[in-house]
């Protein structure tokens, strides 16, 4: 058992009660769409990001609206980190090392981060901290499915904040709750034409969830590994910068790739700072896959294959050829609900039902996004998981 597994066990016994024993599962949900009731906190608002503007000006509208929430979020991160980092060392890192790092980031990310710091009034080092956070702390469920008419559907729950301060009174993760007001839908435009759309956190310039309308859909899930994101970030700080930040690659692919095959090649072959799963959907039959990545290379590509009866691919945070960690098995109930739905009945509506079923829906779930490439649709909803609910 690894260090992370021991942490999971420690968290399990500290935050659960005898009312349920993980993994907490329930019968596959139905009639959850349109979103309503106790699992639905609200819809996600839209903003335009104009790629023709200088990078430092692109996020002004979003950050002007969300600067208070961004400052609250970053303060919560610092408060938690202070509990783990020896006194003074975190301040030194955030105030001295991280502002230096911004000039080492590839274009346009460094300039965009500087612009976010300027508009929000949040110190530059703290905005950098927010932007490197996701290389190491996301836990998600992503599904690409093909219906019986050949349409590709893509859904995801973005779970974030594991071990980020359990609030005993409210039975919630502090960082997960602070993130929910920062969830935004973004329409990235050039020459007043949509290049891609994304669901994101205001102040974060990488991409975790996105669609290039009529061409492909893309989500990224964290892949736990000893050779993980911490190592890559440390190497970057020390000057070894030949790897790509995972969420920067995802954004670059959404912005620049012009086909499913081109996106797949870039995601499989680019050297990364952190291991990851890329879940990619195209616009033609059979175009859906999970790309399992180490930092250096593609380890495996699992594709939709109608000849084998595989009409969907589903990824959580474990290699699909291995058993998931027994306290965090979202894969088995997720596949059960997909199989129960059947290919004949899969729609964005029934996909939302699957993603609304515990433990795919859990205390870490910040939002659910649904995408349909053929019509260029991306819609997102902020989520709640009422008790009894798994902490992850």
Sine and cosine of phi, psi and omega as CSV:
sin_phi,cos_phi,sin_psi,cos_psi,sin_omega,cos_omega
0.00,0.00,0.76,-0.65,-0.04,-1.00
-0.99,0.11,0.06,-1.00,-0.01,-1.00
-0.87,0.50,-0.67,0.75,-0.02,-1.00
-0.90,0.44,-0.66,0.76,0.01,-1.00
-0.88,0.48,-0.65,0.76,0.03,-1.00
-0.90,0.44,-0.63,0.78,0.05,-1.00
-0.89,0.45,-0.66,0.75,0.03,-1.00
-0.87,0.50,-0.70,0.71,0.01,-1.00
-0.88,0.47,-0.68,0.74,0.01,-1.00
-0.88,0.47,-0.69,0.72,0.01,-1.00
-0.91,0.42,-0.64,0.77,-0.01,-1.00
-0.83,0.55,-0.77,0.63,-0.09,-1.00
-0.97,0.26,-0.33,0.94,-0.01,-1.00
-1.00,0.04,-0.42,0.91,-0.13,-0.99
-0.90,-0.43,-0.18,0.98,-0.01,-1.00
-0.99,-0.13,0.25,-0.97,0.06,-1.00
-0.80,-0.60,-0.04,-1.00,-0.04,-1.00
-0.97,0.24,-0.04,1.00,-0.05,-1.00
-0.96,0.29,-0.34,0.94,0.13,-0.99
-0.46,-0.89,0.45,-0.89,0.02,-1.00
-0.88,-0.47,0.86,-0.51,-0.01,-1.00
-0.87,0.49,0.43,-0.90,-0.05,1.00
-0.98,0.19,0.82,-0.57,0.02,-1.00
-0.96,0.26,0.86,-0.52,0.02,-1.00
-0.78,-0.63,0.27,-0.96,0.04,-1.00
-0.60,-0.80,0.20,-0.98,0.07,-1.00
-0.87,0.50,0.55,-0.84,-0.02,-1.00
-0.84,0.54,0.77,-0.64,-0.05,-1.00
-0.95,0.30,0.40,-0.92,0.12,-0.99
-0.60,-0.80,0.31,-0.95,0.05,-1.00
0.84,0.54,0.59,0.81,0.04,-1.00
-1.00,-0.01,-0.20,0.98,-0.07,-1.00
-0.89,-0.46,0.68,-0.73,0.05,1.00
-0.91,0.41,0.55,-0.83,-0.13,-0.99
-0.82,0.57,0.72,-0.70,0.01,-1.00
-0.28,-0.96,0.09,-1.00,0.12,-0.99
0.98,0.21,-0.22,-0.97,-0.18,-0.98
-0.94,0.35,-0.26,0.97,0.02,-1.00
-1.00,-0.01,-0.01,1.00,-0.11,-0.99
-0.88,-0.47,0.90,-0.44,0.04,-1.00
-1.00,0.00,-0.53,0.85,0.02,-1.00
0.27,-0.96,0.23,-0.97,0.07,-1.00
-0.97,0.24,0.16,-0.99,-0.02,-1.00
-0.94,-0.35,0.76,-0.66,-0.02,-1.00
-0.98,0.21,0.32,-0.95,-0.06,-1.00
-0.95,-0.31,0.60,-0.80,0.12,-0.99
-0.70,-0.71,0.44,-0.90,0.10,-0.99
-0.98,-0.20,0.72,-0.70,0.14,-0.99
-0.93,-0.36,0.91,-0.41,-0.06,-1.00
-1.00,0.02,0.95,-0.30,-0.04,-1.00
-0.95,0.31,-0.18,0.98,0.07,-1.00
-0.99,0.14,-0.25,0.97,0.06,-1.00
-0.98,0.22,0.39,-0.92,0.16,-0.99
-0.84,0.55,0.60,-0.80,-0.05,-1.00
-0.77,0.64,-0.60,0.80,-0.06,-1.00
-0.93,0.36,-0.23,0.97,-0.06,-1.00
-0.96,-0.28,-0.11,0.99,-0.18,-0.98
-0.93,0.37,-0.49,0.87,-0.14,-0.99
-0.98,-0.22,0.18,0.98,-0.13,-0.99
-0.85,0.53,-0.73,0.68,-0.05,-1.00
-0.90,0.44,-0.71,0.70,-0.02,-1.00
-0.89,0.47,-0.76,0.65,-0.11,-0.99
-0.95,0.31,-0.54,0.84,0.08,-1.00
-0.85,0.53,-0.64,0.77,0.01,-1.00
-0.97,0.24,-0.50,0.86,-0.20,-0.98
-0.92,-0.40,0.22,0.98,-0.14,-0.99
-0.91,0.41,-0.58,0.82,0.03,-1.00
-0.91,0.42,-0.70,0.71,0.01,-1.00
-0.91,0.41,-0.60,0.80,0.03,-1.00
-0.91,0.41,-0.70,0.72,0.02,-1.00
-0.89,0.46,-0.65,0.76,0.03,-1.00
-0.89,0.45,-0.67,0.75,-0.01,-1.00
-0.89,0.45,-0.74,0.67,-0.05,-1.00
-0.93,0.38,-0.57,0.82,0.07,-1.00
-0.90,0.45,-0.62,0.78,0.03,-1.00
-0.90,0.43,-0.64,0.76,0.06,-1.00
-0.87,0.49,-0.73,0.69,-0.02,-1.00
-0.90,0.44,-0.65,0.76,0.01,-1.00
-0.87,0.49,-0.67,0.74,0.00,-1.00
-0.94,0.35,-0.69,0.72,-0.03,-1.00
-0.90,0.44,-0.58,0.82,0.01,-1.00
-0.86,0.51,-0.48,0.88,-0.01,-1.00
-0.96,0.29,-0.34,0.94,-0.07,-1.00
-0.95,-0.33,-0.41,0.91,-0.09,-1.00
-0.99,-0.16,0.70,-0.71,0.02,-1.00
-0.80,0.60,0.58,-0.81,-0.11,-0.99
-0.78,0.63,0.77,-0.63,0.06,-1.00
1.00,-0.02,-0.47,0.88,-0.08,-1.00
-0.94,0.33,-0.61,0.79,0.01,-1.00
-0.91,0.42,-0.70,0.72,0.00,-1.00
-0.86,0.51,-0.66,0.75,0.02,-1.00
-0.89,0.46,-0.69,0.72,0.00,-1.00
-0.89,0.45,-0.77,0.64,-0.10,-0.99
-0.94,0.34,-0.63,0.78,-0.09,-1.00
-1.00,0.08,-0.44,0.90,-0.11,-0.99
-0.92,-0.39,-0.81,0.58,-0.10,-0.99
-0.96,0.28,-0.72,0.69,-0.11,-0.99
-0.93,0.37,-0.63,0.78,0.09,-1.00
-0.86,0.51,-0.58,0.81,0.08,-1.00
-0.89,0.46,-0.61,0.79,-0.05,-1.00
-0.88,0.47,-0.50,0.87,-0.12,-0.99
-0.87,0.50,-0.54,0.84,0.00,-1.00
-0.98,0.20,-0.14,0.99,0.06,-1.00
-1.00,-0.06,-0.17,0.99,-0.05,-1.00
-0.97,0.23,0.54,-0.84,-0.01,-1.00
-0.92,0.40,0.45,-0.90,0.09,-1.00
-0.91,0.42,0.59,-0.81,0.04,1.00
-0.99,-0.14,0.25,0.97,-0.26,-0.96
-0.91,0.41,-0.66,0.75,-0.01,-1.00
-0.88,0.48,-0.71,0.71,-0.01,-1.00
-0.92,0.39,-0.59,0.81,0.04,-1.00
-0.90,0.43,-0.67,0.74,0.02,-1.00
-0.90,0.45,-0.65,0.76,0.06,-1.00
-0.88,0.48,-0.66,0.75,0.02,-1.00
-0.90,0.44,-0.63,0.77,0.04,-1.00
-0.90,0.44,-0.67,0.75,0.03,-1.00
-0.89,0.46,-0.67,0.74,-0.01,-1.00
-0.89,0.46,-0.73,0.68,-0.08,-1.00
-0.95,0.31,-0.62,0.78,-0.09,-1.00
-0.99,0.15,-0.41,0.91,-0.12,-0.99
0.98,0.19,0.04,1.00,0.05,-1.00
-0.99,0.17,0.73,-0.69,0.00,-1.00
-0.80,0.60,0.60,-0.80,-0.10,-1.00
-0.81,0.59,-0.71,0.71,-0.01,-1.00
-0.86,0.51,-0.55,0.83,-0.01,-1.00
-0.96,0.29,-0.57,0.82,0.07,-1.00
-0.93,0.36,-0.61,0.79,0.09,-1.00
-0.88,0.47,-0.71,0.71,0.03,-1.00
-0.82,0.58,-0.72,0.70,0.03,-1.00
-0.86,0.52,-0.61,0.79,-0.09,-1.00
-0.99,0.16,-0.33,0.94,0.06,-1.00
-1.00,-0.08,-0.14,0.99,-0.09,-1.00
-0.86,0.52,-0.64,0.77,-0.19,-0.98
-0.97,0.24,-0.17,0.98,0.06,-1.00
-0.92,0.40,-0.29,0.96,-0.18,-0.98
-0.72,-0.69,-0.01,1.00,-0.15,-0.99
-0.73,-0.69,0.28,0.96,0.01,-1.00
-1.00,-0.08,0.55,-0.84,0.05,-1.00
-0.67,-0.74,0.86,-0.51,-0.23,-0.97
-0.61,-0.79,0.20,-0.98,0.20,-0.98
-0.81,-0.59,0.80,-0.60,0.04,-1.00
-0.77,-0.64,0.63,-0.77,0.00,-1.00
-0.70,-0.72,0.73,-0.69,0.25,-0.97
-0.89,-0.46,0.78,-0.63,-0.04,-1.00
-0.73,-0.68,0.51,-0.86,0.07,-1.00
-0.93,-0.38,0.82,-0.58,0.02,-1.00
-0.99,0.17,0.01,-1.00,-0.11,-0.99
-0.98,0.21,0.03,1.00,0.09,-1.00
-0.95,-0.30,0.06,1.00,0.04,-1.00
1.00,0.00,0.11,0.99,0.06,-1.00
-0.98,0.18,0.65,-0.76,0.02,-1.00
-0.99,-0.13,0.78,-0.63,0.02,-1.00
-0.87,-0.49,0.59,-0.81,-0.08,-1.00
-0.65,-0.76,0.82,-0.58,0.03,-1.00
-0.75,-0.66,0.45,-0.89,0.05,-1.00
-0.46,-0.89,0.55,-0.83,0.29,-0.96
-0.97,-0.23,0.77,-0.64,0.08,-1.00
-0.99,-0.16,0.95,-0.32,0.01,-1.00
-0.97,-0.25,0.78,-0.62,-0.06,-1.00
-0.51,-0.86,0.63,-0.78,0.12,-0.99
0.89,-0.46,0.27,0.96,-0.03,-1.00
-0.86,0.51,0.78,-0.62,-0.05,-1.00
0.91,0.42,0.32,0.95,0.01,-1.00
-0.99,-0.14,0.88,0.47,0.14,-0.99
0.97,0.25,1.00,-0.04,0.03,-1.00
-0.98,0.19,0.84,-0.55,0.03,-1.00
-1.00,0.00,0.98,-0.21,-0.10,-0.99
-0.89,0.47,-0.66,0.75,-0.06,-1.00
-0.89,0.46,-0.73,0.68,-0.08,-1.00
-1.00,-0.10,-0.04,1.00,-0.02,-1.00
0.78,0.63,0.85,0.53,-0.02,-1.00
-0.48,-0.88,0.30,-0.95,0.08,-1.00
-1.00,0.02,0.79,-0.62,-0.10,-0.99
-0.83,0.56,-0.75,0.67,-0.08,-1.00
-0.94,0.34,-0.63,0.78,0.04,-1.00
-0.84,0.55,-0.69,0.72,-0.02,-1.00
-0.93,0.37,-0.61,0.79,0.01,-1.00
-0.94,0.35,-0.44,0.90,-0.02,-1.00
-0.97,0.25,-0.51,0.86,-0.14,-0.99
-0.84,0.53,-0.66,0.75,0.05,-1.00
-0.93,0.36,-0.21,0.98,0.00,-1.00
-1.00,-0.04,-0.08,1.00,-0.04,-1.00
-0.94,0.34,0.79,-0.62,0.01,-1.00
-0.66,-0.75,0.49,-0.87,0.22,-0.98
-0.99,-0.11,0.68,-0.73,-0.09,-1.00
-0.83,-0.56,0.72,-0.69,0.09,-1.00
-0.94,-0.34,0.97,-0.22,-0.01,-1.00
-0.99,0.12,0.85,-0.52,-0.11,-0.99
-0.83,-0.55,0.52,-0.85,0.14,-0.99
-0.69,-0.72,0.76,-0.64,-0.08,-1.00
0.80,0.60,0.62,0.79,0.04,-1.00
0.90,0.44,0.32,0.95,0.06,-1.00
-0.90,-0.44,0.67,-0.75,0.02,-1.00
-0.90,0.43,0.80,-0.60,0.12,-0.99
-1.00,-0.06,-0.74,0.67,0.11,-0.99
-0.35,-0.94,0.25,-0.97,0.05,-1.00
-0.83,-0.56,0.45,-0.89,-0.07,-1.00
-0.51,-0.86,0.48,-0.88,0.27,-0.96
-0.98,-0.21,0.76,-0.65,-0.17,-0.99
-0.52,-0.85,0.08,-1.00,0.16,-0.99
-0.97,-0.22,0.78,-0.63,0.00,-1.00
-0.83,0.55,0.77,-0.63,-0.02,-1.00
0.99,-0.17,-0.12,0.99,-0.02,-1.00
-0.95,-0.32,0.85,-0.52,-0.17,-0.99
-1.00,-0.09,-0.22,0.97,0.13,-0.99
-0.99,0.17,0.07,-1.00,-0.02,-1.00
-0.82,-0.57,0.66,-0.75,0.06,-1.00
-0.90,-0.43,-0.36,0.93,-0.10,-1.00
-0.54,-0.84,0.82,-0.58,0.00,-1.00
-0.25,-0.97,0.24,-0.97,0.02,-1.00
-0.69,-0.72,0.72,-0.70,0.23,-0.97
-0.99,-0.17,0.98,-0.19,-0.19,-0.98
-0.77,0.63,0.74,-0.67,0.05,-1.00
0.95,0.31,0.02,1.00,-0.06,-1.00
-0.86,-0.50,-0.86,0.51,0.03,-1.00
-0.36,-0.93,0.28,-0.96,0.11,-0.99
-0.83,-0.55,0.47,-0.88,-0.13,-0.99
-0.49,-0.87,0.74,-0.67,0.19,-0.98
-0.74,-0.67,0.39,-0.92,0.03,-1.00
-0.83,-0.55,0.73,-0.69,0.11,-0.99
-0.88,-0.47,0.53,-0.85,0.04,-1.00
-0.94,0.33,0.58,-0.81,0.12,-0.99
-0.90,-0.44,0.90,-0.44,-0.02,-1.00
-0.94,0.34,0.73,-0.69,-0.02,-1.00
-0.33,-0.94,0.53,-0.85,0.08,-1.00
-0.89,0.46,-0.55,0.84,0.06,-1.00
-1.00,-0.01,0.89,0.46,-0.23,-0.97
-0.99,-0.10,-0.25,-0.97,-0.10,-1.00
-0.89,0.46,-0.53,0.85,0.01,-1.00
-0.85,0.53,-0.66,0.75,-0.04,-1.00
-0.90,0.44,-0.72,0.69,-0.02,-1.00
-0.89,0.46,-0.66,0.75,0.01,-1.00
-0.91,0.42,-0.67,0.75,0.03,-1.00
-0.88,0.47,-0.69,0.72,0.04,-1.00
-0.87,0.50,-0.64,0.77,0.00,-1.00
-0.89,0.46,-0.73,0.68,0.00,-1.00
-0.86,0.51,-0.60,0.80,-0.04,-1.00
-0.99,0.13,-0.02,1.00,0.14,-0.99
0.94,-0.34,-0.06,1.00,0.04,-1.00
-1.00,-0.02,0.97,-0.25,-0.21,-0.98
-0.81,-0.58,0.65,0.76,0.00,-1.00
-1.00,-0.07,-0.06,1.00,0.06,-1.00
-0.99,-0.13,0.32,-0.95,-0.02,-1.00
-0.97,-0.25,0.67,-0.74,0.16,-0.99
-0.88,0.48,0.73,-0.68,-0.14,-0.99
-0.85,0.53,-0.76,0.65,-0.08,-1.00
-0.96,0.29,-0.38,0.92,0.11,-0.99
-0.95,0.30,-0.62,0.78,0.05,-1.00
-0.89,0.45,-0.70,0.72,-0.01,-1.00
-0.85,0.53,-0.70,0.72,0.02,-1.00
-0.91,0.41,-0.70,0.72,-0.01,-1.00
-0.86,0.51,-0.65,0.76,0.02,-1.00
-0.91,0.41,-0.70,0.71,0.03,-1.00
-0.87,0.49,-0.60,0.80,-0.06,-1.00
-0.98,0.20,-0.61,0.79,-0.24,-0.97
-0.92,-0.40,-0.45,0.89,-0.02,-1.00
-0.96,0.29,0.60,-0.80,-0.08,-1.00
-0.89,-0.46,0.17,0.99,0.07,-1.00
-0.38,-0.92,0.29,-0.96,0.07,-1.00
-0.86,0.51,-0.71,0.71,-0.05,-1.00
-0.91,0.41,-0.63,0.78,0.03,-1.00
-0.91,0.41,-0.68,0.73,0.04,-1.00
-0.88,0.48,-0.70,0.72,-0.03,-1.00
-0.88,0.48,-0.67,0.74,-0.01,-1.00
-0.89,0.45,-0.72,0.69,0.00,-1.00
-0.90,0.44,-0.67,0.74,-0.03,-1.00
-0.94,0.35,-0.52,0.85,-0.03,-1.00
-0.99,0.15,-0.48,0.88,-0.22,-0.98
-0.94,-0.33,-0.28,0.96,-0.06,-1.00
-0.97,0.23,0.75,-0.66,0.07,-1.00
-0.91,0.41,0.69,-0.72,-0.12,-0.99
-0.89,-0.46,0.33,-0.94,0.14,-0.99
-0.99,0.16,-0.43,0.90,-0.05,-1.00
-0.65,-0.76,0.52,-0.85,0.13,-0.99
-0.91,0.41,0.40,-0.91,-0.08,-1.00
-0.31,-0.95,0.26,-0.97,0.25,-0.97
-0.92,-0.38,0.79,-0.62,0.15,-0.99
-0.96,-0.28,0.80,-0.59,0.02,-1.00
-0.94,-0.35,0.91,-0.41,-0.20,-0.98
-0.85,-0.52,0.73,-0.69,0.10,-1.00
-0.85,-0.53,0.61,-0.80,0.00,-1.00
-0.96,-0.28,-0.44,-0.90,-0.04,-1.00
-0.84,-0.55,0.21,0.98,0.01,-1.00
-0.73,-0.68,0.36,-0.93,-0.02,-1.00
-0.81,0.59,0.69,-0.72,0.01,-1.00
1.00,0.10,-0.10,1.00,-0.06,-1.00
-1.00,-0.01,0.99,0.12,0.10,-0.99
-0.34,-0.94,0.73,-0.68,-0.07,-1.00
-0.40,-0.92,0.34,-0.94,0.19,-0.98
-0.93,-0.36,0.86,-0.51,0.06,-1.00
-0.98,-0.20,0.92,-0.40,0.01,-1.00
-1.00,-0.05,0.87,-0.49,-0.12,-0.99
-0.90,-0.44,0.69,-0.72,0.38,-0.92
-1.00,0.03,-0.01,-1.00,0.03,-1.00
-0.91,0.42,-0.49,0.87,-0.13,-0.99
-0.99,-0.16,-0.52,0.85,-0.14,-0.99
-0.42,-0.91,0.22,-0.97,0.09,-1.00
-0.98,0.18,0.83,-0.56,-0.02,-1.00
-1.00,0.02,-0.58,0.82,-0.09,-1.00
-0.32,-0.95,0.56,-0.83,0.16,-0.99
-0.79,-0.61,0.90,-0.44,0.03,-1.00
-0.97,-0.23,0.86,-0.51,-0.10,-0.99
-0.92,-0.40,0.46,-0.89,0.23,-0.97
-0.83,0.56,0.70,-0.71,-0.04,-1.00
-0.56,-0.83,0.99,-0.15,-0.06,-1.00
-0.89,0.46,-0.53,0.85,0.00,-1.00
-0.90,0.44,-0.49,0.87,0.04,-1.00
-1.00,-0.06,0.05,1.00,-0.02,-1.00
0.98,0.22,0.23,0.97,-0.02,-1.00
-1.00,-0.08,1.00,-0.05,-0.08,-1.00
-1.00,-0.07,-0.01,1.00,0.09,-1.00
-0.50,-0.87,0.34,-0.94,0.19,-0.98
-0.81,-0.59,0.64,-0.77,-0.06,-1.00
-0.73,-0.69,0.77,-0.64,-0.02,-1.00
-0.77,-0.63,0.70,-0.71,0.17,-0.98
-0.95,-0.32,-0.97,-0.24,-0.02,-1.00
-0.65,-0.76,0.48,0.88,-0.02,-1.00
-0.67,-0.74,0.57,-0.82,0.02,-1.00
-0.82,0.57,0.74,-0.68,-0.16,-0.99
-0.92,0.40,-0.34,0.94,-0.01,-1.00
-1.00,0.00,0.01,1.00,0.04,-1.00
-0.89,-0.46,0.37,-0.93,0.10,-1.00
-0.94,0.34,0.68,-0.73,0.09,-1.00
-0.94,0.35,0.35,-0.94,0.07,-1.00
-0.85,0.53,0.75,-0.66,-0.23,-0.97
-0.90,0.44,-0.40,0.91,0.04,-1.00
-1.00,0.06,-0.05,1.00,-0.07,-1.00
-0.65,-0.76,0.80,0.60,0.00,-1.00
-0.99,-0.12,1.00,0.00,0.13,-0.99
-1.00,-0.04,-0.30,0.95,-0.04,-1.00
-0.91,0.41,-0.76,0.64,-0.09,-1.00
-0.87,0.49,-0.78,0.63,0.05,-1.00
-0.91,0.41,-0.52,0.85,0.05,-1.00
-0.89,0.45,-0.71,0.71,0.02,-1.00
-0.93,0.37,-0.60,0.80,0.05,-1.00
-0.85,0.53,-0.71,0.70,-0.03,-1.00
-0.94,0.33,-0.59,0.81,0.07,-1.00
-0.90,0.43,-0.70,0.71,-0.01,-1.00
-0.91,0.42,-0.61,0.80,0.01,-1.00
-0.93,0.37,-0.55,0.83,0.02,-1.00
-0.92,0.40,-0.68,0.73,-0.04,-1.00
0.97,0.24,0.45,-0.89,-0.02,-1.00
-0.88,0.47,-0.58,0.82,-0.03,-1.00
-0.90,0.44,-0.42,0.91,-0.09,-1.00
-0.93,-0.38,0.12,0.99,-0.02,-1.00
-0.98,0.22,0.80,-0.60,0.06,-1.00
-0.58,-0.81,0.08,-1.00,0.11,-0.99
-0.87,0.50,-0.54,0.84,0.01,-1.00
-0.90,0.43,-0.75,0.66,-0.04,-1.00
-0.97,0.25,-0.45,0.89,0.09,-1.00
-0.91,0.41,-0.62,0.79,0.08,-1.00
-0.89,0.46,-0.61,0.79,0.07,-1.00
-0.86,0.51,-0.71,0.70,0.00,-1.00
-0.87,0.50,-0.72,0.69,-0.05,-1.00
-0.96,0.27,-0.14,0.99,0.05,-1.00
-0.99,-0.12,0.01,1.00,-0.03,-1.00
-1.00,-0.04,0.77,-0.64,0.07,-1.00
-0.93,0.36,0.63,-0.78,0.12,0.99
-1.00,-0.08,0.15,0.99,0.12,-0.99
-0.86,0.52,-0.63,0.77,0.20,-0.98
-1.00,-0.02,0.81,-0.59,-0.07,-1.00
-0.50,-0.87,-0.07,-1.00,-0.09,-1.00
-0.92,0.38,-0.27,0.96,0.02,-1.00
-1.00,0.00,-0.20,0.98,-0.12,-0.99
-0.93,0.36,0.88,-0.47,0.02,-1.00
-1.00,-0.07,-0.70,0.71,0.01,-1.00
-0.53,-0.85,0.34,-0.94,0.17,-0.99
-0.89,-0.46,0.75,-0.66,0.06,-1.00
-0.87,-0.49,0.66,-0.75,0.07,-1.00
-0.86,-0.51,0.71,-0.70,-0.02,-1.00
-0.71,-0.70,0.65,-0.76,0.13,-0.99
-0.77,-0.64,0.93,-0.36,-0.18,-0.98
-0.91,0.41,-0.59,0.81,-0.13,-0.99
-0.90,0.43,-0.46,0.89,0.02,-1.00
-0.93,-0.38,0.08,1.00,0.05,-1.00
0.93,0.37,0.46,0.89,-0.11,-0.99
-1.00,-0.01,0.72,-0.69,0.20,-0.98
-0.70,-0.72,0.84,-0.55,0.07,-1.00
-0.70,-0.71,0.58,-0.81,-0.12,-0.99
-0.67,-0.74,0.47,-0.88,-0.04,-1.00
-0.64,-0.77,0.70,-0.72,0.06,-1.00
-0.99,0.17,0.70,-0.72,-0.20,-0.98
-0.91,-0.41,0.38,-0.92,0.16,-0.99
-0.79,-0.62,0.45,-0.89,0.12,-0.99
-0.79,-0.62,1.00,-0.07,-0.04,-1.00
-0.92,0.38,0.50,-0.86,0.02,-1.00
-0.91,0.42,0.49,-0.87,-0.06,1.00
-0.97,0.24,0.70,-0.72,-0.09,-1.00
-0.51,-0.86,0.64,-0.77,0.03,-1.00
-0.89,0.46,0.64,-0.77,0.08,-1.00
-0.89,0.45,-0.37,0.93,0.05,-1.00
-0.60,-0.80,0.00,0.00,0.00,0.00
